[in-house]
Amino acid sequence: MKRFLLGFSCFALALSCGATEDITRNNDNPTINTADHYWQQHVDYEMEIDMDVNTFQYKGKQKLVYTNNSPDVLNRVYYHLYFNAFQPGSEMDVRSRTIADPSPKIGDRISKLLPNEIGYIKVNSLKQNGTAISHETVGTVLEVKLDKPIQPGEKVTFNMDFDAQVPVQIRRSGRNNKEGVALSMTQWYPKLAEYDDEGWHADPYIGREFHGVWGDYDVKLTIDKDYVVGGTGYVQSETKAKKGKKTIHFKAPKVHDFTWAADPDFIHDTFEMPNGPKLHFYYKKDLEPKYLENWKKLQPDTAKLMEYFSNNIGQYPYEQYSVIQGGDGGMEYAMCTLITGQRSYGSLLGVTAHEMAHTWFQFLLATNEAKHEWMDEGFTSYISSLAMNELSEKKSDNPLAGSYRNYLGLANSGYEQPLTTHADRYAYNQVYGAAAYSKGAVFIAQLGYIIGEDNLKKTIKKYFNDFAFKHPKPMDIVRTAERVTDFELDWYLIDFGQTTNTIDYAVKSIEGKSVTLERIGLMPMPIDLSVTYTDGTTEAFYIPLQMMRGEKPTSATIINDWAWAMPTYSFDAKKAVKSVEIDPSQMMADIKRENNTFTLE
């Protein structure tokens, strides 16, 4: 185990720095016309928040209109109370102190918090359509017993009064982070849990990842008049309030979360893109000159990143995006990201690229990242690596090489868990990281190897067009690729996404013109092959996978299919063969590359 963990030290450091195309939509209730009768819930929030920047406590009033678009009668609802995780004895605290490789950001810090340093959200009253209802706080979840069941198609109004305290900044949220940002307000309000065709998702907040209901937000924040505030939503007005405070009114349409950050020493810059959106940058004015220069340099490059993602995934749909100094590293939110600001320029740009890419892969294509964290982190790692390579002066032939190395290290370690593992249930944090970020990135990159790069580009754009503002699942990306190519691809999701089966193909022998290959690993794949003849010429071959029922576009010589159950495969080349290489592009995640080549002495 020690050797495995050391092998992932660089990776850990890097982490720290079903539907068809027939879609109809309206703002409240997006639907897809399929036999599956796709549906999703909808919620509208109205909140009035009064923040005391001296005590870091705030009072909130929340009106929530919940539309039950499901075919089910709901007898209960649940709210997330994320700030309750930052208390001694919480599940987050205990898990961090008992896992073999705790996050250094958390460690045992929660266990040492004093009463005025903890986080909490206390629900004082809750009404359903004007009638008081019973509720119980269980860790980070509020369990609510309804006065009356919510019928299919019914709208219900919940009114809540709550008190809260911002914890000392430990993980993502909090006050006074290590760079002195006063308020990083993420997961800060009572947030209704998601209900879908798989039921309720009222997961406790233990380690990571979130899931939310699509809706519209109307937030009025009252705060000290000297504080500069940025985050989700469009500012409607800013008015004076009593006792040296001001009230900022935000509206955020079609999002599934609401985040803000505030500090009296924020510089607020804007950068206008020719065709939108407007980019906002919030960073502290007391940063060292080299960091201030980095935040200025970041602004035009952020515009380039926005353009790249819009062109290669789908058009960014909002009018603004904000990069805000705050939090504990880098974390994505609706219309914004919070990142720490005291970084080298390369690190600042790289984190911005990754977190901005999350706008598409999780905030617009809103997977349940607790259950399918690899679709969130992996797809983001894939597209942000391509974007960074595009911006780089020195282009890499394979910008995903690092993701492949990390995945191969995981697959050969003996500690891999399948991608179906819940984000909180990995035995080791580093195994989670390698699976979610690296294997997830390899999943989408290797899909390009299987179906062809042009087909992958079409798949990503169609996936966005079909599933933006929805909650896609793993089969949705596979079915999208099938619609683009007319191939059968369920085997790919099953083996690579739902098991720890590995790819291992080898060149077994060369005899004159005859070449024999061998499948050693359990996972099937089509094969790209390069043959060098004894006269020095080369030829590329393509061996289709029989169960795929098709061949990717290729200029290589296509030969007979390979049926998976057959452990060996032989064919005759045109001339005497000197050497053979399987997968010369190294875009197939073969776990033992040394047996991919064979040369006659």
C-alpha positions as CSV (number, residue, x, y, z in Angstrom):
1,M,0.0,0.0,0.0
2,K,2.8,2.4,0.8
3,R,4.3,2.0,-2.6
4,F,0.9,2.7,-4.2
5,L,0.3,5.8,-2.2
6,L,3.7,7.2,-3.0
7,G,3.0,6.5,-6.7
8,F,0.0,8.8,-6.5
9,S,1.7,11.7,-4.5
10,C,2.0,13.9,-7.6
11,F,-1.6,13.2,-8.5
12,A,-2.8,14.1,-5.0
13,L,-0.8,17.3,-5.1
14,A,-2.4,18.2,-8.4
15,L,-5.8,17.7,-6.9
16,S,-5.1,20.0,-4.0
17,C,-3.5,22.9,-5.9
18,G,-32.1,8.0,-21.2
19,A,-33.3,10.5,-23.9
20,T,-33.4,11.1,-27.6
21,E,-32.8,14.3,-29.5
22,D,-36.6,15.0,-29.7
23,I,-36.7,17.6,-26.9
24,T,-39.1,20.2,-25.8
25,R,-38.5,22.6,-23.0
26,N,-39.9,25.5,-21.1
27,N,-38.3,27.4,-18.2
28,D,-40.1,25.6,-15.5
29,N,-40.6,22.0,-16.7
30,P,-38.1,20.7,-19.2
31,T,-39.3,17.5,-20.8
32,I,-38.0,15.0,-23.3
33,N,-40.5,13.3,-25.6
34,T,-39.5,9.7,-25.1
35,A,-41.2,6.5,-24.1
36,D,-39.3,6.9,-20.9
37,H,-41.4,9.9,-19.9
38,Y,-38.5,11.8,-18.6
39,W,-39.3,14.2,-15.7
40,Q,-37.5,16.3,-13.2
41,Q,-38.5,18.3,-10.1
42,H,-38.5,22.1,-10.0
43,V,-38.0,24.5,-7.2
44,D,-38.2,28.3,-6.8
45,Y,-36.4,29.9,-3.9
46,E,-37.0,33.3,-2.4
47,M,-34.6,34.1,0.5
48,E,-34.0,37.1,2.7
49,I,-30.6,36.9,4.5
50,D,-29.3,39.3,7.2
51,M,-25.5,38.7,7.8
52,D,-23.6,39.9,10.8
53,V,-20.0,40.1,9.6
54,N,-18.7,40.5,13.2
55,T,-20.2,37.3,14.6
56,F,-20.4,35.5,11.3
57,Q,-24.0,34.6,12.1
58,Y,-27.0,35.2,9.9
59,K,-30.8,35.0,9.9
60,G,-32.7,33.7,7.0
61,K,-36.3,33.6,5.7
62,Q,-36.9,31.2,2.9
63,K,-40.0,30.7,0.7
64,L,-39.7,27.7,-1.4
65,V,-42.2,26.7,-4.1
66,Y,-41.8,23.0,-5.0
67,T,-43.3,21.5,-8.1
68,N,-43.7,17.7,-8.0
69,N,-43.3,16.7,-11.7
70,S,-42.9,13.1,-10.7
71,P,-45.6,10.5,-11.1
72,D,-45.3,9.7,-7.4
73,V,-47.1,10.9,-4.3
74,L,-44.5,12.3,-1.9
75,N,-45.1,11.7,1.8
76,R,-42.0,13.5,3.0
77,V,-39.2,15.8,1.9
78,Y,-35.6,16.4,3.0
79,Y,-33.4,19.4,3.2
80,H,-29.6,19.5,3.2
81,L,-28.1,21.5,6.1
82,Y,-24.5,21.4,4.9
83,F,-22.9,23.7,7.5
84,N,-23.8,21.2,10.3
85,A,-20.9,19.1,8.9
86,F,-18.4,21.5,10.5
87,Q,-19.0,20.4,14.1
88,P,-17.0,18.1,16.3
89,G,-18.4,14.5,16.1
90,S,-20.0,15.1,12.7
91,E,-19.7,12.4,10.0
92,M,-17.3,14.6,8.1
93,D,-15.2,15.0,11.2
94,V,-15.1,11.3,12.1
95,R,-14.6,10.1,8.6
96,S,-11.6,12.5,8.2
97,R,-10.1,11.2,11.4
98,T,-10.5,7.5,10.5
99,I,-9.8,7.2,6.8
100,A,-6.3,5.9,6.0
101,D,-5.3,9.0,4.0
102,P,-7.3,12.0,5.2
103,S,-7.5,15.2,3.2
104,P,-4.8,17.6,4.6
105,K,-7.4,20.3,4.3
106,I,-9.6,18.7,6.9
107,G,-7.5,16.3,9.0
108,D,-8.6,16.7,12.6
109,R,-9.4,20.4,12.3
110,I,-13.2,20.0,12.7
111,S,-12.8,18.2,16.0
112,K,-11.0,21.2,17.5
113,L,-13.6,23.8,16.6
114,L,-14.9,25.9,19.4
115,P,-18.6,26.8,19.7
116,N,-18.1,30.2,18.1
117,E,-16.1,28.6,15.2
118,I,-18.4,25.7,14.2
119,G,-20.9,25.8,11.4
120,Y,-24.6,25.3,11.9
121,I,-28.0,25.8,10.3
122,K,-30.9,25.8,12.8
123,V,-34.4,25.6,11.4
124,N,-36.7,27.5,13.8
125,S,-40.0,27.0,11.9
126,L,-41.3,25.3,8.8
127,K,-44.7,25.5,7.2
128,Q,-46.4,23.7,4.3
129,N,-49.0,25.9,2.6
130,G,-49.3,27.9,5.8
131,T,-49.6,24.9,8.2
132,A,-46.7,24.2,10.7
133,I,-45.1,20.8,10.1
134,S,-42.8,18.6,12.1
135,H,-39.2,18.3,11.3
136,E,-36.0,16.8,12.8
137,T,-32.4,17.6,12.2
138,V,-30.3,14.5,11.7
139,G,-26.7,15.5,11.1
140,T,-26.6,17.4,7.9
141,V,-30.1,16.4,6.8
142,L,-33.5,17.9,7.8
143,E,-36.2,15.2,7.8
144,V,-39.6,16.7,7.2
145,K,-43.0,15.0,7.8
146,L,-45.6,16.6,5.6
147,D,-49.0,17.8,6.7
148,K,-50.4,16.5,3.4
149,P,-48.8,14.3,0.7
150,I,-47.7,16.1,-2.4
151,Q,-49.6,14.8,-5.4
152,P,-48.2,14.4,-8.9
153,G,-48.2,17.7,-10.7
154,E,-48.9,19.7,-7.4
155,K,-47.1,22.8,-6.3
156,V,-46.4,23.3,-2.6
157,T,-45.1,26.3,-0.8
158,F,-42.7,25.9,2.2
159,N,-41.9,28.8,4.4
160,M,-38.9,28.5,6.7
161,D,-37.1,30.7,9.3
162,F,-33.6,29.7,10.2
163,D,-30.5,30.9,12.0
164,A,-27.0,29.9,10.9
165,Q,-23.3,30.4,11.7
166,V,-20.5,30.4,9.2
167,P,-17.8,27.9,10.2
168,V,-14.1,28.7,10.2
169,Q,-13.0,27.9,6.7
170,I,-12.0,24.3,6.5
171,R,-13.6,22.7,3.4
172,R,-14.9,24.8,0.5
173,S,-17.2,27.0,2.7
174,G,-16.3,29.2,5.6
175,R,-15.0,32.4,7.0
176,N,-11.5,33.9,6.9
177,N,-9.8,31.4,4.6
178,K,-6.0,31.1,4.7
179,E,-5.7,34.0,2.3
180,G,-7.9,36.2,4.4
181,V,-11.1,36.2,2.4
182,A,-13.9,37.0,4.8
183,L,-16.8,34.9,3.5
184,S,-16.8,31.9,1.1
185,M,-20.5,31.1,1.1
186,T,-21.1,27.8,-0.5
187,Q,-23.7,25.2,0.6
188,W,-24.9,27.8,3.1
189,Y,-28.7,27.6,3.0
190,P,-31.3,24.9,3.7
191,K,-31.3,23.2,0.3
192,L,-34.1,20.9,-0.8
193,A,-32.8,17.4,-1.6
194,E,-33.3,16.0,-5.1
195,Y,-36.0,13.4,-5.9
196,D,-35.9,11.5,-9.2
197,D,-36.8,8.2,-10.8
198,E,-34.4,6.6,-8.3
199,G,-36.0,8.2,-5.3
200,W,-34.7,10.6,-2.7
201,H,-31.0,11.7,-2.7
202,A,-30.7,13.0,0.9
203,D,-27.1,12.1,1.3
204,P,-25.3,13.3,4.4
205,Y,-22.4,15.7,3.8
206,I,-19.4,13.5,4.6
207,G,-16.6,14.1,2.1
208,R,-17.5,15.6,-1.2
209,E,-19.9,16.2,-4.1
210,F,-23.4,17.5,-4.5
211,H,-26.7,17.1,-6.3
212,G,-29.5,19.7,-6.6
213,V,-33.0,20.5,-8.0
214,W,-33.2,22.8,-11.0
215,G,-35.0,26.1,-10.3
216,D,-34.9,29.8,-10.0
217,Y,-33.4,31.8,-7.2
218,D,-34.4,35.3,-5.8
219,V,-32.1,36.3,-3.0
220,K,-31.9,39.5,-1.0
221,L,-28.7,39.7,1.0
222,T,-28.2,42.3,3.7
223,I,-24.6,42.8,4.7
224,D,-22.1,45.5,5.9
225,K,-22.1,48.3,3.4
226,D,-18.3,48.1,2.9
227,Y,-18.3,44.5,1.7
228,V,-17.9,43.7,-2.0
229,V,-20.1,40.7,-3.0
230,G,-19.8,38.4,-6.1
231,G,-21.3,35.0,-7.0
232,T,-24.3,33.4,-8.6
233,G,-27.1,35.5,-10.1
234,Y,-27.6,38.9,-11.6
235,V,-27.7,42.0,-9.4
236,Q,-31.2,43.6,-9.6
237,S,-30.5,46.4,-7.1
238,E,-28.3,47.6,-4.2
239,T,-30.0,49.7,-1.6
240,K,-29.1,51.1,1.8
241,A,-30.3,49.3,4.9
242,K,-30.2,50.1,8.6
243,K,-27.1,50.1,10.9
244,G,-24.5,50.6,8.2
245,K,-25.7,47.8,6.0
246,K,-26.8,47.4,2.4
247,T,-29.2,45.0,0.7
248,I,-28.2,43.4,-2.6
249,H,-31.0,41.8,-4.6
250,F,-29.9,38.8,-6.9
251,K,-31.9,36.7,-9.3
252,A,-30.5,33.5,-10.8
253,P,-32.7,31.7,-13.4
254,K,-32.3,28.0,-14.2
255,V,-29.6,26.9,-11.8
256,H,-29.4,24.2,-9.1
257,D,-27.4,26.1,-6.5
258,F,-26.6,29.6,-5.3
259,T,-23.1,30.7,-4.1
260,W,-21.6,34.0,-3.0
261,A,-18.4,35.4,-1.5
262,A,-17.7,38.7,0.1
263,D,-14.8,40.7,1.4
264,P,-14.3,44.5,2.1
265,D,-11.0,44.4,0.3
266,F,-12.1,42.8,-3.0
267,I,-11.0,44.4,-6.2
268,H,-13.8,43.9,-8.8
269,D,-12.8,43.8,-12.4
270,T,-14.9,43.0,-15.5
271,F,-13.9,41.8,-18.9
272,E,-16.3,42.1,-21.8
273,M,-16.3,39.3,-24.4
274,P,-17.5,40.5,-27.8
275,N,-20.5,38.2,-27.9
276,G,-20.8,37.7,-24.1
277,P,-20.8,36.7,-21.4
278,K,-19.4,39.4,-19.1
279,L,-16.6,38.0,-17.0
280,H,-16.2,39.2,-13.4
281,F,-13.0,38.9,-11.3
282,Y,-12.9,39.4,-7.5
283,Y,-9.6,39.3,-5.7
284,K,-8.0,40.9,-2.6
285,K,-6.2,44.2,-3.2
286,D,-3.5,43.3,-0.6
287,L,-2.1,40.4,-2.6
288,E,1.6,40.6,-3.4
289,P,2.3,42.4,-6.7
290,K,3.2,39.2,-8.5
291,Y,-0.3,37.7,-7.6
292,L,-2.1,40.9,-8.6
293,E,-0.3,40.7,-11.9
294,N,-1.5,37.1,-12.3
295,W,-5.1,38.1,-11.7
296,K,-4.9,40.8,-14.4
297,K,-3.2,38.4,-16.8
298,L,-5.9,35.8,-16.1
299,Q,-8.7,37.9,-17.5
300,P,-8.2,37.6,-21.3
301,D,-7.1,34.0,-20.9
302,T,-10.4,33.2,-19.1
303,A,-12.2,34.6,-22.1
304,K,-10.3,32.2,-24.4
305,L,-11.3,29.3,-22.1
306,M,-14.9,30.4,-22.2
307,E,-14.8,30.5,-26.0
308,Y,-13.1,27.1,-26.2
309,F,-15.7,25.4,-24.0
310,S,-18.6,27.1,-25.8
311,N,-17.3,26.0,-29.2
312,N,-16.4,22.4,-28.2
313,I,-19.2,21.5,-25.9
314,G,-22.1,24.0,-26.2
315,Q,-22.9,27.7,-25.9
316,Y,-22.6,29.1,-22.4
317,P,-26.2,30.1,-21.6
318,Y,-25.8,32.8,-18.9
319,E,-24.9,36.5,-19.2
320,Q,-22.0,36.4,-16.7
321,Y,-19.3,34.3,-15.1
322,S,-17.2,35.1,-12.1
323,V,-13.8,34.0,-10.9
324,I,-13.6,34.7,-7.2
325,Q,-10.7,34.4,-4.7
326,G,-11.9,32.3,-1.8
327,G,-12.5,28.8,-0.6
328,D,-9.7,26.3,0.0
329,G,-8.4,25.4,-3.5
330,G,-10.8,25.4,-6.4
331,M,-14.5,24.5,-6.6
332,E,-17.2,25.1,-9.2
333,Y,-20.6,26.7,-8.6
334,A,-23.4,28.2,-10.6
335,M,-22.1,31.1,-12.8
336,C,-18.9,31.2,-10.8
337,T,-15.9,29.5,-9.2
338,L,-14.1,30.1,-5.9
339,I,-10.3,29.5,-6.1
340,T,-7.4,30.5,-3.9
341,G,-5.4,33.3,-5.4
342,Q,-1.8,33.0,-4.2
343,R,-0.6,30.8,-7.0
344,S,1.8,30.7,-9.8
345,Y,0.2,31.9,-13.1
346,G,0.2,28.4,-14.5
347,S,-1.6,27.1,-11.4
348,L,-4.1,29.9,-11.4
349,L,-5.0,29.4,-15.1
350,G,-5.1,25.6,-14.8
351,V,-7.5,25.7,-11.8
352,T,-9.7,28.3,-13.6
353,A,-9.8,26.1,-16.7
354,H,-10.8,23.0,-14.6
355,E,-13.5,24.8,-12.5
356,M,-14.9,26.7,-15.5
357,A,-15.2,23.4,-17.4
358,H,-17.4,22.2,-14.6
359,T,-20.0,24.7,-15.7
360,W,-20.7,22.3,-18.5
361,F,-19.9,19.0,-16.8
362,Q,-22.1,19.2,-13.7
363,F,-23.7,22.6,-13.7
364,L,-25.4,22.3,-17.1
365,L,-25.1,18.6,-17.6
366,A,-26.1,18.1,-13.9
367,T,-25.1,14.5,-13.1
368,N,-25.5,13.3,-9.6
369,E,-21.9,13.7,-8.7
370,A,-22.2,11.7,-5.5
371,K,-23.1,8.6,-7.6
372,H,-21.4,9.4,-10.9
373,E,-18.4,11.5,-9.7
374,W,-16.4,10.3,-12.7
375,M,-18.7,12.0,-15.2
376,D,-18.3,15.2,-13.3
377,E,-14.6,15.3,-12.5
378,G,-13.4,13.0,-15.4
379,F,-15.2,14.8,-18.2
380,T,-14.1,18.1,-16.8
381,S,-10.5,16.9,-16.6
382,Y,-10.7,15.7,-20.2
383,I,-12.0,18.9,-21.7
384,S,-9.9,21.3,-19.5
385,S,-6.7,19.4,-20.5
386,L,-7.6,20.0,-24.1
387,A,-8.3,23.6,-23.5
388,M,-5.1,24.2,-21.6
389,N,-3.2,22.5,-24.4
390,E,-4.9,24.8,-26.9
391,L,-3.7,27.9,-24.9
392,S,-0.2,26.5,-24.4
393,E,2.7,27.7,-26.6
394,K,4.1,24.2,-26.5
395,K,1.4,21.8,-27.7
396,S,1.4,18.2,-26.4
397,D,0.7,15.3,-28.8
398,N,-1.4,13.7,-26.0
399,P,-2.6,16.2,-23.4
400,L,-4.4,13.3,-21.7
401,A,-1.1,11.4,-21.0
402,G,-1.2,12.3,-17.3
403,S,-4.7,11.0,-16.9
404,Y,-3.7,7.7,-18.6
405,R,-0.6,7.4,-16.3
406,N,-2.7,7.9,-13.2
407,Y,-5.3,5.4,-14.3
408,L,-2.8,2.8,-15.2
409,G,-1.1,3.2,-11.8
410,L,-4.5,2.7,-10.1
411,A,-5.4,-0.3,-12.3
412,N,-2.1,-2.0,-11.5
413,S,-2.2,-1.1,-7.7
414,G,-4.7,-3.7,-6.5
415,Y,-6.7,-1.0,-4.7
416,E,-9.0,0.1,-7.5
417,Q,-12.8,0.3,-6.9
418,P,-15.3,0.4,-9.7
419,L,-16.7,3.8,-10.9
420,T,-20.1,2.8,-9.5
421,T,-18.7,3.4,-6.0
422,H,-20.4,6.3,-4.2
423,A,-18.1,9.2,-3.8
424,D,-18.0,8.9,0.0
425,R,-17.4,5.2,0.0
426,Y,-13.9,4.9,-1.4
427,A,-11.5,3.2,1.0
428,Y,-8.8,5.8,0.2
429,N,-9.0,9.4,-0.9
430,Q,-6.3,8.9,-3.4
431,V,-8.2,6.0,-5.0
432,Y,-11.3,8.3,-5.3
433,G,-9.1,10.9,-7.0
434,A,-7.5,8.5,-9.5
435,A,-10.9,7.0,-10.3
436,A,-13.0,10.1,-10.5
437,Y,-10.5,12.5,-12.2
438,S,-8.2,10.2,-14.2
439,K,-10.2,7.1,-15.0
440,G,-13.2,9.4,-15.8
441,A,-11.0,11.4,-18.2
442,V,-9.7,8.2,-19.8
443,F,-13.3,7.0,-20.2
444,I,-14.2,9.9,-22.5
445,A,-10.8,10.0,-24.2
446,Q,-10.8,6.3,-24.9
447,L,-14.3,6.6,-26.3
448,G,-12.7,8.7,-29.0
449,Y,-10.2,5.8,-29.7
450,I,-13.2,3.4,-30.0
451,I,-15.6,5.5,-32.2
452,G,-13.1,8.0,-33.8
453,E,-12.2,11.5,-32.7
454,D,-14.7,13.2,-35.1
455,N,-17.5,11.1,-33.8
456,L,-16.5,11.9,-30.2
457,K,-16.7,15.6,-30.9
458,K,-20.2,15.1,-32.4
459,T,-21.1,13.0,-29.4
460,I,-20.1,15.7,-26.9
461,K,-22.0,18.4,-28.7
462,K,-25.1,16.2,-29.0
463,Y,-24.9,15.2,-25.4
464,F,-24.9,18.9,-24.4
465,N,-27.8,19.7,-26.7
466,D,-29.9,16.8,-25.5
467,F,-29.1,17.0,-21.7
468,A,-28.3,20.5,-20.8
469,F,-30.5,21.7,-17.8
470,K,-31.2,18.0,-17.0
471,H,-29.7,15.2,-14.9
472,P,-28.0,12.8,-17.3
473,K,-26.7,9.4,-16.2
474,P,-23.9,7.2,-17.4
475,M,-26.0,5.4,-20.0
476,D,-27.0,8.8,-21.5
477,I,-23.4,9.5,-22.8
478,V,-23.2,6.0,-24.2
479,R,-26.5,6.1,-25.9
480,T,-25.6,9.5,-27.3
481,A,-22.5,8.0,-28.8
482,E,-24.6,5.1,-30.2
483,R,-27.0,7.5,-31.9
484,V,-24.1,9.3,-33.5
485,T,-22.3,6.2,-34.7
486,D,-25.0,3.4,-34.8
487,F,-22.5,1.2,-32.9
488,E,-23.4,-1.0,-29.9
489,L,-21.4,0.4,-27.0
490,D,-23.1,-0.9,-23.8
491,W,-20.1,-3.3,-23.3
492,Y,-17.8,-0.3,-22.9
493,L,-19.8,1.2,-20.0
494,I,-20.2,-2.2,-18.4
495,D,-16.6,-3.2,-18.4
496,F,-14.8,0.2,-17.9
497,G,-17.5,2.0,-15.9
498,Q,-19.0,-0.7,-13.8
499,T,-16.2,-3.2,-13.1
500,T,-12.5,-3.2,-12.5
501,N,-11.9,-5.4,-15.5
502,T,-8.7,-4.3,-17.3
503,I,-7.5,-4.1,-20.9
504,D,-4.4,-6.1,-21.7
505,Y,-3.7,-7.2,-25.3
506,A,-0.3,-8.7,-26.3
507,V,1.6,-9.6,-29.5
508,K,2.1,-13.3,-29.0
509,S,4.1,-14.3,-32.1
510,I,5.3,-13.4,-35.6
511,E,6.1,-16.1,-38.0
512,G,6.9,-14.9,-41.5
513,K,3.7,-13.1,-42.7
514,S,1.6,-14.5,-39.8
515,V,0.8,-12.4,-36.7
516,T,-0.9,-13.7,-33.6
517,L,-2.3,-11.5,-30.9
518,E,-3.5,-12.5,-27.5
519,R,-6.2,-11.0,-25.2
520,I,-5.0,-11.4,-21.6
521,G,-7.3,-8.9,-19.8
522,L,-11.0,-9.4,-19.4
523,M,-12.1,-6.2,-21.1
524,P,-12.8,-6.3,-24.9
525,M,-11.6,-3.6,-27.2
526,P,-11.1,-3.0,-31.0
527,I,-7.5,-2.9,-31.9
528,D,-5.3,-0.4,-33.8
529,L,-2.2,-2.2,-35.0
530,S,1.0,-1.0,-36.7
531,V,3.0,-3.5,-38.7
532,T,6.6,-3.0,-39.9
533,Y,7.7,-5.3,-42.7
534,T,11.2,-6.7,-43.1
535,D,11.7,-4.3,-46.1
536,G,11.2,-1.3,-43.8
537,T,7.7,-0.3,-44.9
538,T,4.8,0.0,-42.5
539,E,1.1,-0.6,-42.6
540,A,-1.7,0.2,-40.2
541,F,-4.4,-2.3,-39.5
542,Y,-7.7,-2.1,-37.7
543,I,-9.3,-5.1,-36.0
544,P,-13.0,-4.4,-35.2
545,L,-14.5,-5.8,-32.0
546,Q,-17.3,-8.1,-33.1
547,M,-19.7,-7.1,-30.3
548,M,-19.4,-3.4,-31.3
549,R,-21.2,-4.2,-34.6
550,G,-19.3,-1.5,-36.6
551,E,-16.0,0.1,-37.4
552,K,-14.7,3.6,-36.6
553,P,-13.7,5.8,-39.6
554,T,-10.1,4.9,-40.3
555,S,-7.5,5.0,-43.1
556,A,-6.1,1.7,-41.8
557,T,-6.6,-1.7,-43.5
558,I,-9.7,-3.2,-41.9
559,I,-9.4,-7.0,-41.3
560,N,-11.7,-9.6,-39.7
561,D,-13.6,-9.0,-36.5
562,W,-12.2,-10.3,-33.2
563,A,-14.9,-12.1,-31.1
564,W,-14.2,-11.3,-27.4
565,A,-14.4,-14.9,-26.1
566,M,-11.6,-16.0,-28.5
567,P,-8.3,-15.6,-26.5
568,T,-6.1,-15.3,-29.6
569,Y,-6.4,-13.8,-33.0
570,S,-4.2,-14.5,-36.1
571,F,-4.0,-12.9,-39.5
572,D,-1.6,-12.9,-42.5
573,A,0.0,-9.7,-43.5
574,K,1.0,-8.9,-47.1
575,K,4.8,-9.5,-46.6
576,A,7.2,-10.8,-44.1
577,V,6.8,-9.0,-40.8
578,K,9.6,-7.7,-38.7
579,S,7.7,-6.0,-35.8
580,V,4.2,-5.3,-34.6
581,E,2.8,-2.6,-32.2
582,I,-0.6,-2.6,-30.6
583,D,-2.2,0.8,-30.2
584,P,0.7,3.1,-31.4
585,S,-1.4,6.2,-30.3
586,Q,-1.4,4.9,-26.7
587,M,-5.1,6.1,-26.4
588,M,-6.2,2.6,-25.4
589,A,-5.7,2.1,-21.6
590,D,-3.8,-1.1,-21.8
591,I,-2.4,-1.8,-18.4
592,K,0.8,-3.6,-19.6
593,R,2.3,-1.7,-22.5
594,E,5.5,-3.7,-22.6
595,N,3.7,-6.7,-24.3
596,N,2.1,-4.4,-26.9
597,T,5.2,-4.6,-29.1
598,F,7.1,-7.5,-30.6
599,T,10.2,-7.4,-32.8
600,L,12.0,-10.3,-34.4
601,E,15.7,-10.3,-33.6
